[in-house]
């Protein structure tokens, strides 16, 4: 991916397991690896980037529970345009996340929207152009 053009949108996601969470976004959104260090992974395409940053402090050291807690009360939700809801849903499940069934997608502004979550419970949405 060329970095000669400025990126107009960057989302930062804090995670306990940056490799697992970055893998989810890379596979689900078909993103390329842009940069990586000990405490971060940056993924992107020509339109936006996602930086997955290792969580610091008490939350980073908290044990991962056996059951996933989806963070539905957060004030932010990333929404990303994809080529296919079906492909994104399948890639998400293979990468430790999940999306609601395709039948629950809703149409708004000539796009179909579908909610789900990443492997650590962060809510995310994918959108595809409606046929």
N, CA, C and O atoms as CSV, one atom per row, in Angstrom:
chain,resi,resn,atom,element,x,y,z
A,1,UNK,N,N,0.838,-1.171,0.000
A,1,UNK,CA,C,0.000,0.000,0.000
A,1,UNK,C,C,0.883,1.235,0.000
A,1,UNK,O,O,1.819,1.323,0.794
A,2,UNK,N,N,0.610,2.161,-0.851
A,2,UNK,CA,C,1.394,3.381,-0.942
A,2,UNK,C,C,1.013,4.337,0.184
A,2,UNK,O,O,-0.165,4.493,0.508
A,3,UNK,N,N,2.010,4.967,0.769
A,3,UNK,CA,C,1.737,5.943,1.826
A,3,UNK,C,C,1.922,7.364,1.333
A,3,UNK,O,O,1.987,8.288,2.144
A,4,UNK,N,N,2.010,7.569,0.001
A,4,UNK,CA,C,2.218,8.913,-0.532
A,4,UNK,C,C,0.976,9.783,-0.367
A,4,UNK,O,O,1.101,11.002,-0.251
A,5,UNK,N,N,-0.193,9.203,-0.355
A,5,UNK,CA,C,-1.431,9.946,-0.147
A,5,UNK,C,C,-1.811,9.893,1.322
A,5,UNK,O,O,-1.665,8.845,1.949
A,6,UNK,N,N,-2.297,10.995,1.894
A,6,UNK,CA,C,-2.689,10.961,3.307
A,6,UNK,C,C,-3.917,10.087,3.519
A,6,UNK,O,O,-4.817,10.039,2.680
A,7,UNK,N,N,-3.936,9.401,4.651
A,7,UNK,CA,C,-5.094,8.602,5.033
A,7,UNK,C,C,-6.099,9.540,5.691
A,7,UNK,O,O,-5.739,10.315,6.576
A,8,UNK,N,N,-7.338,9.473,5.267
A,8,UNK,CA,C,-8.360,10.391,5.768
A,8,UNK,C,C,-9.070,9.899,7.011
A,8,UNK,O,O,-9.661,10.699,7.736
A,9,UNK,N,N,-9.027,8.599,7.277
A,9,UNK,CA,C,-9.705,8.063,8.461
A,9,UNK,C,C,-8.813,7.016,9.121
A,9,UNK,O,O,-8.259,6.139,8.457
A,10,UNK,N,N,-8.688,7.129,10.435
A,10,UNK,CA,C,-7.920,6.161,11.210
A,10,UNK,C,C,-8.728,5.814,12.444
A,10,UNK,O,O,-9.168,6.694,13.184
A,11,UNK,N,N,-8.919,4.527,12.658
A,11,UNK,CA,C,-9.592,4.034,13.849
A,11,UNK,C,C,-8.546,3.353,14.714
A,11,UNK,O,O,-7.756,2.551,14.217
A,12,UNK,N,N,-8.534,3.665,16.013
A,12,UNK,CA,C,-7.626,3.027,16.956
A,12,UNK,C,C,-8.454,2.109,17.835
A,12,UNK,O,O,-9.461,2.523,18.411
A,13,UNK,N,N,-8.018,0.850,17.935
A,13,UNK,CA,C,-8.707,-0.139,18.747
A,13,UNK,C,C,-7.710,-0.682,19.759
A,13,UNK,O,O,-6.650,-1.183,19.382
A,14,UNK,N,N,-8.039,-0.586,21.031
A,14,UNK,CA,C,-7.180,-1.120,22.081
A,14,UNK,C,C,-7.565,-2.568,22.332
A,14,UNK,O,O,-8.747,-2.908,22.388
A,15,UNK,N,N,-6.545,-3.427,22.482
A,15,UNK,CA,C,-6.806,-4.858,22.627
A,15,UNK,C,C,-5.788,-5.496,23.558
A,15,UNK,O,O,-4.658,-5.025,23.685
A,16,UNK,N,N,-6.206,-6.575,24.206
A,16,UNK,CA,C,-5.278,-7.383,25.005
A,16,UNK,C,C,-4.366,-8.175,24.081
A,16,UNK,O,O,-3.149,-8.194,24.261
A,17,UNK,N,N,-4.964,-8.827,23.093
A,17,UNK,CA,C,-4.233,-9.680,22.160
A,17,UNK,C,C,-4.242,-8.994,20.794
A,17,UNK,O,O,-5.154,-9.202,19.994
A,18,UNK,N,N,-3.223,-8.178,20.537
A,18,UNK,CA,C,-3.230,-7.383,19.304
A,18,UNK,C,C,-3.129,-8.247,18.053
A,18,UNK,O,O,-3.699,-7.904,17.017
A,19,UNK,N,N,-2.416,-9.358,18.136
A,19,UNK,CA,C,-2.281,-10.219,16.962
A,19,UNK,C,C,-3.630,-10.820,16.569
A,19,UNK,O,O,-3.985,-10.837,15.390
A,20,UNK,N,N,-4.369,-11.305,17.541
A,20,UNK,CA,C,-5.673,-11.923,17.263
A,20,UNK,C,C,-6.674,-10.891,16.743
A,20,UNK,O,O,-7.375,-11.140,15.762
A,21,UNK,N,N,-6.737,-9.741,17.400
A,21,UNK,CA,C,-7.689,-8.707,16.986
A,21,UNK,C,C,-7.299,-8.136,15.620
A,21,UNK,O,O,-8.169,-7.907,14.780
A,22,UNK,N,N,-6.011,-7.906,15.391
A,22,UNK,CA,C,-5.564,-7.421,14.080
A,22,UNK,C,C,-5.886,-8.446,12.996
A,22,UNK,O,O,-6.296,-8.072,11.897
A,23,UNK,N,N,-5.707,-9.724,13.289
A,23,UNK,CA,C,-6.047,-10.769,12.324
A,23,UNK,C,C,-7.517,-10.746,11.950
A,23,UNK,O,O,-7.877,-10.938,10.788
A,24,UNK,N,N,-8.369,-10.508,12.947
A,24,UNK,CA,C,-9.808,-10.398,12.693
A,24,UNK,C,C,-10.096,-9.281,11.693
A,24,UNK,O,O,-10.775,-9.504,10.691
A,25,UNK,N,N,-9.578,-8.072,11.964
A,25,UNK,CA,C,-9.860,-6.933,11.086
A,25,UNK,C,C,-9.192,-7.110,9.716
A,25,UNK,O,O,-9.775,-6.751,8.693
A,26,UNK,N,N,-8.003,-7.649,9.696
A,26,UNK,CA,C,-7.308,-7.871,8.425
A,26,UNK,C,C,-8.116,-8.814,7.540
A,26,UNK,O,O,-8.312,-8.531,6.358
A,27,UNK,N,N,-8.584,-9.922,8.091
A,27,UNK,CA,C,-9.344,-10.908,7.313
A,27,UNK,C,C,-10.752,-10.449,6.993
A,27,UNK,O,O,-11.211,-10.595,5.861
A,28,UNK,N,N,-11.439,-9.898,7.976
A,28,UNK,CA,C,-12.844,-9.502,7.795
A,28,UNK,C,C,-12.986,-8.347,6.816
A,28,UNK,O,O,-13.916,-8.329,6.011
A,29,UNK,N,N,-12.069,-7.378,6.877
A,29,UNK,CA,C,-12.174,-6.180,6.043
A,29,UNK,C,C,-11.226,-6.212,4.848
A,29,UNK,O,O,-11.147,-5.237,4.101
A,30,UNK,N,N,-10.509,-7.315,4.657
A,30,UNK,CA,C,-9.553,-7.467,3.548
A,30,UNK,C,C,-8.539,-6.329,3.522
A,30,UNK,O,O,-8.352,-5.677,2.495
A,31,UNK,N,N,-7.887,-6.097,4.657
A,31,UNK,CA,C,-6.912,-5.010,4.783
A,31,UNK,C,C,-5.487,-5.539,4.655
A,31,UNK,O,O,-5.227,-6.715,4.907
A,32,UNK,N,N,-4.582,-4.670,4.267
A,32,UNK,CA,C,-3.164,-5.006,4.156
A,32,UNK,C,C,-2.436,-4.579,5.427
A,32,UNK,O,O,-2.859,-3.643,6.106
A,33,UNK,N,N,-1.351,-5.261,5.743
A,33,UNK,CA,C,-0.487,-4.856,6.845
A,33,UNK,C,C,0.284,-3.619,6.410
A,33,UNK,O,O,0.950,-3.626,5.375
A,34,UNK,N,N,0.191,-2.545,7.211
A,34,UNK,CA,C,0.874,-1.289,6.907
A,34,UNK,C,C,2.130,-1.137,7.754
A,34,UNK,O,O,3.179,-0.736,7.250
A,35,UNK,N,N,2.023,-1.456,9.037
A,35,UNK,CA,C,3.138,-1.285,9.963
A,35,UNK,C,C,2.882,-2.162,11.178
A,35,UNK,O,O,1.739,-2.505,11.481
A,36,UNK,N,N,3.970,-2.527,11.877
A,36,UNK,CA,C,3.815,-3.379,13.048
A,36,UNK,C,C,4.988,-3.140,13.991
A,36,UNK,O,O,6.123,-2.944,13.557
A,37,UNK,N,N,4.693,-3.161,15.292
A,37,UNK,CA,C,5.705,-3.054,16.324
A,37,UNK,C,C,5.331,-3.958,17.476
A,37,UNK,O,O,4.378,-4.731,17.373
A,38,UNK,N,N,6.066,-3.875,18.570
A,38,UNK,CA,C,5.780,-4.722,19.730
A,38,UNK,C,C,4.406,-4.469,20.334
A,38,UNK,O,O,3.784,-5.386,20.869
A,39,UNK,N,N,3.933,-3.240,20.251
A,39,UNK,CA,C,2.687,-2.879,20.925
A,39,UNK,C,C,1.586,-2.404,19.983
A,39,UNK,O,O,0.575,-1.873,20.440
A,40,UNK,N,N,1.765,-2.587,18.668
A,40,UNK,CA,C,0.741,-2.128,17.731
A,40,UNK,C,C,0.829,-2.877,16.414
A,40,UNK,O,O,1.870,-3.424,16.051
A,41,UNK,N,N,-0.295,-2.886,15.710
A,41,UNK,CA,C,-0.376,-3.368,14.329
A,41,UNK,C,C,-1.245,-2.364,13.594
A,41,UNK,O,O,-2.328,-2.019,14.068
A,42,UNK,N,N,-0.784,-1.889,12.439
A,42,UNK,CA,C,-1.571,-0.970,11.622
A,42,UNK,C,C,-1.934,-1.680,10.330
A,42,UNK,O,O,-1.074,-2.221,9.635
A,43,UNK,N,N,-3.228,-1.668,10.021
A,43,UNK,CA,C,-3.779,-2.284,8.822
A,43,UNK,C,C,-4.434,-1.205,7.990
A,43,UNK,O,O,-4.826,-0.172,8.531
A,44,UNK,N,N,-4.565,-1.411,6.686
A,44,UNK,CA,C,-5.248,-0.383,5.919
A,44,UNK,C,C,-5.490,-0.727,4.476
A,44,UNK,O,O,-5.119,-1.789,3.976
A,45,UNK,N,N,-6.127,0.220,3.833
A,45,UNK,CA,C,-6.359,0.222,2.397
A,45,UNK,C,C,-6.235,1.689,1.971
A,45,UNK,O,O,-5.924,2.525,2.819
A,46,UNK,N,N,-6.456,2.035,0.733
A,46,UNK,CA,C,-6.289,3.436,0.333
A,46,UNK,C,C,-7.255,4.428,0.997
A,46,UNK,O,O,-7.057,5.639,0.895
A,47,UNK,N,N,-8.291,3.931,1.670
A,47,UNK,CA,C,-9.314,4.814,2.226
A,47,UNK,C,C,-9.226,5.024,3.725
A,47,UNK,O,O,-9.584,6.095,4.216
A,48,UNK,N,N,-8.761,4.033,4.462
A,48,UNK,CA,C,-8.691,4.158,5.917
A,48,UNK,C,C,-7.674,3.181,6.491
A,48,UNK,O,O,-7.241,2.235,5.832
A,49,UNK,N,N,-7.310,3.442,7.742
A,49,UNK,CA,C,-6.418,2.551,8.475
A,49,UNK,C,C,-7.029,2.214,9.825
A,49,UNK,O,O,-7.818,2.979,10.380
A,50,UNK,N,N,-6.647,1.059,10.337
A,50,UNK,CA,C,-7.022,0.641,11.688
A,50,UNK,C,C,-5.728,0.337,12.422
A,50,UNK,O,O,-4.919,-0.470,11.964
A,51,UNK,N,N,-5.536,0.991,13.568
A,51,UNK,CA,C,-4.382,0.704,14.422
A,51,UNK,C,C,-4.885,-0.097,15.615
A,51,UNK,O,O,-5.742,0.370,16.365
A,52,UNK,N,N,-4.353,-1.296,15.788
A,52,UNK,CA,C,-4.681,-2.126,16.948
A,52,UNK,C,C,-3.510,-1.961,17.911
A,52,UNK,O,O,-2.376,-2.326,17.599
A,53,UNK,N,N,-3.805,-1.403,19.091
A,53,UNK,CA,C,-2.778,-1.027,20.054
A,53,UNK,C,C,-2.944,-1.858,21.323
A,53,UNK,O,O,-4.053,-2.036,21.828
A,54,UNK,N,N,-1.818,-2.364,21.827
A,54,UNK,CA,C,-1.855,-3.160,23.057
A,54,UNK,C,C,-2.381,-2.307,24.210
A,54,UNK,O,O,-1.891,-1.206,24.457
A,55,UNK,N,N,-3.372,-2.827,24.898
A,55,UNK,CA,C,-3.989,-2.183,26.044
A,55,UNK,C,C,-2.983,-2.119,27.192
A,55,UNK,O,O,-2.234,-3.072,27.411
A,56,UNK,N,N,-2.959,-1.026,27.914
A,56,UNK,CA,C,-2.046,-0.877,29.050
A,56,UNK,C,C,-2.835,-0.838,30.355
A,56,UNK,O,O,-4.044,-0.608,30.349
A,57,UNK,N,N,-2.158,-1.060,31.452
A,57,UNK,CA,C,-2.776,-0.930,32.771
A,57,UNK,C,C,-3.535,-2.154,33.216
A,57,UNK,O,O,-3.332,-3.255,32.704
A,58,UNK,N,N,-4.422,-1.945,34.186
A,58,UNK,CA,C,-5.172,-3.045,34.806
A,58,UNK,C,C,-6.019,-3.824,33.806
A,58,UNK,O,O,-6.125,-5.046,33.907
A,59,UNK,N,N,-6.621,-3.133,32.848
A,59,UNK,CA,C,-7.494,-3.815,31.884
A,59,UNK,C,C,-6.702,-4.794,31.016
A,59,UNK,O,O,-7.222,-5.836,30.615
A,60,UNK,N,N,-5.436,-4.454,30.726
A,60,UNK,CA,C,-4.612,-5.331,29.903
A,60,UNK,C,C,-4.263,-6.620,30.640
A,60,UNK,O,O,-4.107,-7.671,30.018
A,61,UNK,N,N,-4.141,-6.539,31.968
A,61,UNK,CA,C,-3.750,-7.700,32.762
A,61,UNK,C,C,-4.927,-8.505,33.281
A,61,UNK,O,O,-4.738,-9.564,33.880
A,62,UNK,N,N,-6.135,-8.018,33.060
A,62,UNK,CA,C,-7.315,-8.742,33.537
A,62,UNK,C,C,-7.438,-10.059,32.781
A,62,UNK,O,O,-7.210,-10.101,31.572
A,63,UNK,N,N,-7.796,-11.132,33.478
A,63,UNK,CA,C,-7.920,-12.426,32.788
A,63,UNK,C,C,-9.061,-12.407,31.785
A,63,UNK,O,O,-10.104,-11.796,32.017
A,64,UNK,N,N,-8.843,-13.091,30.660
A,64,UNK,CA,C,-9.913,-13.209,29.679
A,64,UNK,C,C,-10.913,-14.220,30.204
A,64,UNK,O,O,-10.542,-15.338,30.562
A,65,UNK,N,N,-12.168,-13.835,30.250
A,65,UNK,CA,C,-13.189,-14.732,30.799
A,65,UNK,C,C,-13.521,-15.821,29.793
A,65,UNK,O,O,-13.264,-15.687,28.597
A,66,UNK,N,N,-14.091,-16.889,30.297
A,66,UNK,CA,C,-14.468,-18.012,29.436
A,66,UNK,C,C,-15.571,-17.602,28.466
A,66,UNK,O,O,-15.628,-18.108,27.346
A,67,UNK,N,N,-16.447,-16.690,28.887
A,67,UNK,CA,C,-17.498,-16.232,27.990
A,67,UNK,C,C,-17.204,-14.792,27.568
A,67,UNK,O,O,-16.814,-13.960,28.387
A,68,UNK,N,N,-17.393,-14.516,26.304
A,68,UNK,CA,C,-17.116,-13.212,25.735
A,68,UNK,C,C,-18.199,-12.219,26.134
A,68,UNK,O,O,-19.389,-12.530,26.078
A,69,UNK,N,N,-17.783,-11.032,26.534
A,69,UNK,CA,C,-18.722,-9.958,26.841
A,69,UNK,C,C,-18.705,-8.966,25.684
A,69,UNK,O,O,-17.718,-8.256,25.491
A,70,UNK,N,N,-19.784,-8.912,24.915
A,70,UNK,CA,C,-19.885,-7.968,23.814
A,70,UNK,C,C,-20.213,-6.600,24.404
A,70,UNK,O,O,-21.170,-6.454,25.165
A,71,UNK,N,N,-19.417,-5.610,24.051
A,71,UNK,CA,C,-19.522,-4.266,24.635
A,71,UNK,C,C,-20.575,-3.436,23.903
A,71,UNK,O,O,-20.241,-2.561,23.105
A,72,UNK,N,N,-21.831,-3.712,24.178
A,72,UNK,CA,C,-22.924,-3.025,23.479
A,72,UNK,C,C,-23.177,-1.621,24.009
A,72,UNK,O,O,-23.892,-0.851,23.368
A,73,UNK,N,N,-22.618,-1.268,25.147
A,73,UNK,CA,C,-22.880,0.042,25.746
A,73,UNK,C,C,-21.843,1.097,25.373
A,73,UNK,O,O,-21.883,2.205,25.908
A,74,UNK,N,N,-20.923,0.783,24.475
A,74,UNK,CA,C,-19.908,1.751,24.082
A,74,UNK,C,C,-20.520,2.842,23.204
A,74,UNK,O,O,-21.434,2.561,22.429
A,75,UNK,N,N,-20.034,4.082,23.310
A,75,UNK,CA,C,-20.619,5.152,22.513
A,75,UNK,C,C,-20.139,5.179,21.058
A,75,UNK,O,O,-20.635,5.980,20.265
A,76,UNK,N,N,-19.190,4.325,20.700
A,76,UNK,CA,C,-18.666,4.312,19.334
A,76,UNK,C,C,-18.800,2.928,18.712
A,76,UNK,O,O,-18.709,1.908,19.394
A,77,UNK,N,N,-19.020,2.919,17.395
A,77,UNK,CA,C,-19.048,1.662,16.647
A,77,UNK,C,C,-18.445,1.950,15.283
A,77,UNK,O,O,-18.939,2.809,14.552
A,78,UNK,N,N,-17.376,1.236,14.936
A,78,UNK,CA,C,-16.802,1.386,13.604
A,78,UNK,C,C,-17.703,0.739,12.576
A,78,UNK,O,O,-18.238,-0.345,12.807
A,79,UNK,N,N,-17.872,1.398,11.442
A,79,UNK,CA,C,-18.695,0.874,10.356
A,79,UNK,C,C,-17.865,0.933,9.083
A,79,UNK,O,O,-17.414,2.005,8.677
A,80,UNK,N,N,-17.663,-0.230,8.448
A,80,UNK,CA,C,-16.728,-0.330,7.342
A,80,UNK,C,C,-17.386,-0.910,6.107
A,80,UNK,O,O,-18.130,-1.887,6.187
A,81,UNK,N,N,-17.107,-0.299,4.959
A,81,UNK,CA,C,-17.635,-0.767,3.685
A,81,UNK,C,C,-16.836,-1.985,3.227
A,81,UNK,O,O,-15.606,-1.953,3.201
A,82,UNK,N,N,-17.538,-3.053,2.867
A,82,UNK,CA,C,-16.919,-4.278,2.363
A,82,UNK,C,C,-17.578,-4.650,1.035
A,82,UNK,O,O,-18.651,-4.150,0.697
A,83,UNK,N,N,-16.925,-5.528,0.299
A,83,UNK,CA,C,-17.480,-5.990,-0.976
A,83,UNK,C,C,-18.680,-6.904,-0.769
A,83,UNK,O,O,-19.640,-6.859,-1.537
A,84,UNK,N,N,-18.623,-7.740,0.277
A,84,UNK,CA,C,-19.650,-8.753,0.477
A,84,UNK,C,C,-19.889,-8.987,1.968
A,84,UNK,O,O,-18.947,-9.255,2.714
A,85,UNK,N,N,-21.138,-8.887,2.398
A,85,UNK,CA,C,-21.474,-9.191,3.793
A,85,UNK,C,C,-21.200,-10.657,4.092
A,85,UNK,O,O,-20.717,-10.991,5.175
A,86,UNK,N,N,-21.504,-11.534,3.140
A,86,UNK,CA,C,-21.296,-12.963,3.348
A,86,UNK,C,C,-19.820,-13.277,3.572
A,86,UNK,O,O,-19.475,-14.038,4.476
A,87,UNK,N,N,-18.948,-12.692,2.750
A,87,UNK,CA,C,-17.506,-12.937,2.898
A,87,UNK,C,C,-17.009,-12.377,4.235
A,87,UNK,O,O,-16.253,-13.046,4.940
A,88,UNK,N,N,-17.423,-11.170,4.584
A,88,UNK,CA,C,-16.997,-10.566,5.850
A,88,UNK,C,C,-17.478,-11.403,7.032
A,88,UNK,O,O,-16.732,-11.608,7.989
A,89,UNK,N,N,-18.696,-11.879,6.973
A,89,UNK,CA,C,-19.251,-12.692,8.059
A,89,UNK,C,C,-18.479,-13.995,8.216
A,89,UNK,O,O,-18.148,-14.388,9.334
A,90,UNK,N,N,-18.193,-14.659,7.120
A,90,UNK,CA,C,-17.445,-15.908,7.146
A,90,UNK,C,C,-16.015,-15.690,7.661
A,90,UNK,O,O,-15.528,-16.467,8.482
A,91,UNK,N,N,-15.349,-14.642,7.186
A,91,UNK,CA,C,-13.983,-14.334,7.630
A,91,UNK,C,C,-13.965,-13.975,9.107
A,91,UNK,O,O,-13.033,-14.343,9.822
A,92,UNK,N,N,-14.981,-13.263,9.573
A,92,UNK,CA,C,-15.061,-12.888,10.993
A,92,UNK,C,C,-15.164,-14.130,11.866
A,92,UNK,O,O,-14.463,-14.238,12.873
A,93,UNK,N,N,-16.020,-15.060,11.496
A,93,UNK,CA,C,-16.184,-16.287,12.278
A,93,UNK,C,C,-14.904,-17.109,12.298
A,93,UNK,O,O,-14.572,-17.707,13.322
A,94,UNK,N,N,-14.185,-17.147,11.189
A,94,UNK,CA,C,-12.922,-17.885,11.117
A,94,UNK,C,C,-11.817,-17.203,11.917
A,94,UNK,O,O,-10.798,-17.821,12.222
A,95,UNK,N,N,-12.017,-15.925,12.258
A,95,UNK,CA,C,-11.000,-15.138,12.963
A,95,UNK,C,C,-11.371,-14.851,14.415
A,95,UNK,O,O,-10.746,-14.002,15.050
A,96,UNK,N,N,-12.366,-15.536,14.945
A,96,UNK,CA,C,-12.707,-15.395,16.350
A,96,UNK,C,C,-13.783,-14.379,16.684
A,96,UNK,O,O,-14.088,-14.178,17.860
A,97,UNK,N,N,-14.361,-13.740,15.694
A,97,UNK,CA,C,-15.454,-12.797,15.920
A,97,UNK,C,C,-16.755,-13.380,15.405
A,97,UNK,O,O,-16.839,-14.576,15.127
A,98,UNK,N,N,-17.766,-12.541,15.278
A,98,UNK,CA,C,-19.055,-13.011,14.765
A,98,UNK,C,C,-19.882,-11.830,14.295
A,98,UNK,O,O,-19.718,-10.704,14.766
A,99,UNK,N,N,-20.775,-12.110,13.355
A,99,UNK,CA,C,-21.771,-11.139,12.915
A,99,UNK,C,C,-23.138,-11.770,13.025
A,99,UNK,O,O,-23.267,-12.994,13.013
A,100,UNK,N,N,-24.151,-10.950,13.130
A,100,UNK,CA,C,-25.525,-11.447,13.157
A,100,UNK,C,C,-25.826,-12.130,11.829
A,100,UNK,O,O,-25.095,-11.932,10.858
A,101,UNK,N,N,-26.884,-12.925,11.767
A,101,UNK,CA,C,-27.256,-13.567,10.503
A,101,UNK,C,C,-27.519,-12.527,9.407
A,101,UNK,O,O,-27.989,-11.423,9.686
A,102,UNK,N,N,-27.214,-12.889,8.177
A,102,UNK,CA,C,-27.405,-11.987,7.037
A,102,UNK,C,C,-28.848,-11.493,6.967
A,102,UNK,O,O,-29.092,-10.353,6.571
A,103,UNK,N,N,-29.798,-12.332,7.345
A,103,UNK,CA,C,-31.218,-11.942,7.302
A,103,UNK,C,C,-31.520,-10.755,8.203
A,103,UNK,O,O,-32.538,-10.091,8.011
A,104,UNK,N,N,-30.656,-10.465,9.191
A,104,UNK,CA,C,-30.905,-9.332,10.083
A,104,UNK,C,C,-30.278,-8.035,9.580
A,104,UNK,O,O,-30.388,-7.006,10.246
A,105,UNK,N,N,-29.623,-8.060,8.417
A,105,UNK,CA,C,-29.061,-6.841,7.834
A,105,UNK,C,C,-30.193,-5.878,7.483
A,105,UNK,O,O,-31.283,-6.301,7.099
A,106,UNK,N,N,-29.927,-4.600,7.617
A,106,UNK,CA,C,-30.940,-3.607,7.264
A,106,UNK,C,C,-30.394,-2.662,6.206
A,106,UNK,O,O,-29.186,-2.464,6.081
A,107,UNK,N,N,-31.322,-2.086,5.449
A,107,UNK,CA,C,-30.963,-1.210,4.333
A,107,UNK,C,C,-31.096,0.245,4.764
A,107,UNK,O,O,-32.100,0.649,5.351
A,108,UNK,N,N,-30.064,1.015,4.461
A,108,UNK,CA,C,-30.072,2.454,4.725
A,108,UNK,C,C,-29.082,3.105,3.787
A,108,UNK,O,O,-27.941,2.653,3.686
A,109,UNK,N,N,-29.488,4.149,3.100
A,109,UNK,CA,C,-28.641,4.922,2.203
A,109,UNK,C,C,-27.980,4.037,1.133
A,109,UNK,O,O,-26.780,4.136,0.875
A,110,UNK,N,N,-28.792,3.180,0.528
A,110,UNK,CA,C,-28.360,2.299,-0.565
A,110,UNK,C,C,-27.292,1.286,-0.160
A,110,UNK,O,O,-26.534,0.799,-0.998
A,111,UNK,N,N,-27.242,0.975,1.142
A,111,UNK,CA,C,-26.304,-0.027,1.630
A,111,UNK,C,C,-27.016,-0.957,2.595
A,111,UNK,O,O,-27.982,-0.571,3.253
A,112,UNK,N,N,-26.519,-2.205,2.673
A,112,UNK,CA,C,-26.982,-3.153,3.680
A,112,UNK,C,C,-25.995,-3.116,4.834
A,112,UNK,O,O,-24.785,-3.163,4.613
A,113,UNK,N,N,-26.497,-3.031,6.070
A,113,UNK,CA,C,-25.681,-2.900,7.274
A,113,UNK,C,C,-25.863,-4.140,8.144
A,113,UNK,O,O,-26.970,-4.659,8.287
A,114,UNK,N,N,-24.753,-4.605,8.724
A,114,UNK,CA,C,-24.793,-5.792,9.567
A,114,UNK,C,C,-23.860,-5.596,10.757
A,114,UNK,O,O,-22.695,-5.240,10.579
A,115,UNK,N,N,-24.364,-5.825,11.972
A,115,UNK,CA,C,-23.581,-5.660,13.193
A,115,UNK,C,C,-22.959,-6.974,13.640
A,115,UNK,O,O,-23.483,-8.057,13.381
A,116,UNK,N,N,-21.833,-6.842,14.314
A,116,UNK,CA,C,-21.146,-7.989,14.882
A,116,UNK,C,C,-20.149,-7.526,15.929
A,116,UNK,O,O,-20.262,-6.425,16.467
A,117,UNK,N,N,-19.164,-8.383,16.216
A,117,UNK,CA,C,-18.138,-8.025,17.201
A,117,UNK,C,C,-16.830,-8.722,16.882
A,117,UNK,O,O,-16.807,-9.771,16.239
A,118,UNK,N,N,-15.734,-8.115,17.345
A,118,UNK,CA,C,-14.414,-8.706,17.146
A,118,UNK,C,C,-14.126,-9.719,18.253
A,118,UNK,O,O,-14.978,-9.917,19.120
A,119,UNK,N,N,-12.965,-10.365,18.257
A,119,UNK,CA,C,-12.688,-11.415,19.254
A,119,UNK,C,C,-12.673,-10.944,20.704
A,119,UNK,O,O,-12.807,-11.766,21.611
A,120,UNK,N,N,-12.515,-9.642,20.948
A,120,UNK,CA,C,-12.502,-9.136,22.326
A,120,UNK,C,C,-13.796,-8.439,22.711
A,120,UNK,O,O,-13.874,-7.822,23.773
A,121,UNK,N,N,-14.819,-8.531,21.855
A,121,UNK,CA,C,-16.135,-8.000,22.201
A,121,UNK,C,C,-16.417,-6.586,21.726
A,121,UNK,O,O,-17.481,-6.043,22.024
A,122,UNK,N,N,-15.493,-5.976,20.994
A,122,UNK,CA,C,-15.745,-4.633,20.450
A,122,UNK,C,C,-16.770,-4.732,19.328
A,122,UNK,O,O,-16.609,-5.525,18.400
A,123,UNK,N,N,-17.816,-3.929,19.413
A,123,UNK,CA,C,-18.877,-3.952,18.402
A,123,UNK,C,C,-18.359,-3.309,17.119
A,123,UNK,O,O,-17.691,-2.275,17.153
A,124,UNK,N,N,-18.674,-3.931,15.999
A,124,UNK,CA,C,-18.257,-3.447,14.681
A,124,UNK,C,C,-19.395,-3.701,13.698
A,124,UNK,O,O,-20.207,-4.608,13.880
A,125,UNK,N,N,-19.434,-2.889,12.665
A,125,UNK,CA,C,-20.472,-3.029,11.636
A,125,UNK,C,C,-19.791,-3.103,10.273
A,125,UNK,O,O,-18.793,-2.427,10.022
A,126,UNK,N,N,-20.347,-3.933,9.405
A,126,UNK,CA,C,-19.926,-3.944,8.013
A,126,UNK,C,C,-21.107,-3.521,7.148
A,126,UNK,O,O,-22.268,-3.751,7.485
A,127,UNK,N,N,-20.771,-2.894,6.021
A,127,UNK,CA,C,-21.781,-2.410,5.083
A,127,UNK,C,C,-21.387,-2.843,3.690
A,127,UNK,O,O,-20.200,-2.910,3.371
A,128,UNK,N,N,-22.363,-3.136,2.863
A,128,UNK,CA,C,-22.122,-3.469,1.463
A,128,UNK,C,C,-23.155,-2.742,0.611
A,128,UNK,O,O,-24.282,-2.503,1.045
A,129,UNK,N,N,-22.757,-2.401,-0.591
A,129,UNK,CA,C,-23.700,-1.740,-1.488
A,129,UNK,C,C,-24.882,-2.664,-1.741
A,129,UNK,O,O,-24.713,-3.855,-2.005
A,130,UNK,N,N,-26.072,-2.103,-1.657
A,130,UNK,CA,C,-27.287,-2.905,-1.875
A,130,UNK,C,C,-27.474,-3.130,-3.375
A,130,UNK,O,O,-27.222,-2.250,-4.198
A,131,UNK,N,N,-27.916,-4.313,-3.688
A,131,UNK,CA,C,-28.140,-4.661,-5.106
A,131,UNK,C,C,-29.429,-4.071,-5.613
A,131,UNK,O,O,-29.778,-4.259,-6.778
